[in-house]
Amino acid sequence: MAKVVLVVDDSMLIRYTVCDFLERRGFAVESATNGEEALEVLSRVQPALVITDMVMPKMSGAELITALKSKPQTAEVPIIIVAYKDGGFDQTEKRANFAIYKDIDIETQLAKALDALLGRPSQANAAGQ
């Protein structure tokens, strides 16, 4: 059974790019457009990983991270944040395991984060490149 990854981003383009990347690598993907929707998804699935934007309407990524860390069932789920390189990070964001940047090649960064967090070799590594 494929590991589930929850992708949370209000940008349709970023959400599509990340979800497509994950699906091509065999993950089951759930998505949400903000933190409130993410909490609804989390009421029915237990993800192996959460990837979240930081700036979203209704509930920000920082608020989502706080909610995840406060619940025993999600406190240990690895988190990757998606932000702009010059966005700066507050203490809540530092509780994430990785940061990937919107203004740098997302797929390359995501492959490295997946390798480190889930022990899943990237497509290039799996092909022996």
C-alpha positions in Angstrom: 0.0 0.0 0.0 1.3 3.4 -1.0 2.3 5.9 1.7 -0.1 8.9 1.9 1.3 12.4 1.6 -0.9 15.5 2.4 -0.1 18.5 0.2 -1.5 21.9 1.5 -1.1 24.9 -0.7 -3.5 27.6 -1.9 -1.6 27.9 -5.2 -3.1 25.5 -7.7 0.1 25.5 -9.7 2.3 24.5 -6.8 -0.2 22.0 -5.5 -0.5 20.4 -9.0 3.3 20.3 -9.4 4.0 18.7 -6.0 1.0 16.2 -6.2 2.0 15.2 -9.8 5.7 14.7 -8.7 4.6 12.5 -5.7 2.1 10.4 -7.7 4.7 9.7 -10.3 6.9 8.2 -7.5 4.1 5.9 -6.2 2.7 7.9 -3.3 -1.0 8.3 -2.6 -1.7 12.0 -2.4 -4.4 14.0 -0.6 -4.5 17.8 -1.0 -6.0 20.8 0.6 -6.0 24.5 -0.2 -5.5 25.8 3.4 -5.0 24.6 7.0 -8.7 24.2 7.8 -9.2 21.9 4.8 -6.0 20.0 5.8 -7.5 19.3 9.3 -10.6 17.9 7.6 -8.5 15.6 5.5 -6.5 14.5 8.6 -9.7 13.5 10.3 -9.9 10.6 7.8 -6.3 9.8 6.7 -3.0 9.3 8.5 -0.3 10.7 6.2 3.3 9.6 6.3 4.3 13.2 5.4 2.7 16.7 5.2 3.9 19.3 2.7 2.5 22.8 3.5 2.7 26.3 2.2 3.1 28.9 4.9 1.0 31.7 3.6 -2.6 30.6 3.0 -6.1 32.0 3.7 -8.3 30.8 6.6 -5.4 28.9 8.4 -1.7 29.5 7.7 0.9 26.8 7.5 2.3 28.0 10.9 -1.1 27.4 12.5 -1.4 24.0 10.8 2.0 23.0 12.1 1.0 24.0 15.6 -2.2 22.0 15.3 -0.3 18.9 14.0 2.3 19.1 16.7 -0.4 19.4 19.4 -2.1 16.1 18.6 -0.6 12.7 19.5 -1.7 11.1 16.2 0.1 13.7 14.1 2.9 15.0 16.4 5.6 12.9 14.8 4.5 13.2 11.1 7.4 14.8 9.2 6.6 18.2 7.7 8.1 20.0 4.7 7.3 23.6 4.3 7.0 25.4 0.9 8.1 29.1 1.0 9.9 31.8 -0.9 13.7 31.8 -0.2 13.7 35.3 1.2 10.6 34.7 3.3 12.3 34.2 6.7 11.3 31.7 9.2 9.7 32.0 12.6 9.9 29.5 15.5 6.8 27.5 14.3 8.3 27.0 10.9 11.5 25.8 12.4 9.5 22.8 13.7 9.3 21.5 10.2 11.8 18.9 9.0 12.6 20.5 5.7 12.0 23.7 3.7 11.7 23.8 0.0 11.6 27.0 -1.9 9.1 28.1 -4.6 11.7 30.1 -6.4 14.1 27.2 -6.9 13.5 23.9 -8.7 10.8 22.3 -6.5 11.1 18.8 -7.8 14.9 18.5 -7.1 14.4 19.8 -3.6 11.5 17.6 -3.0 13.4 14.5 -4.1 16.1 15.2 -1.6 13.7 15.8 1.2 11.8 12.5 0.4 15.1 10.6 0.4 16.0 12.0 3.8 12.6 11.7 5.5 11.1 8.5 4.0 14.2 6.7 2.8 12.8 6.6 -0.7 15.4 7.0 -3.4 14.7 9.7 -5.9 14.1 8.6 -9.5 17.6 9.7 -10.5 19.1 7.6 -7.7 17.0 4.6 -8.4 18.1 4.7 -12.0 21.7 4.7 -10.9 22.4 8.2 -12.2 
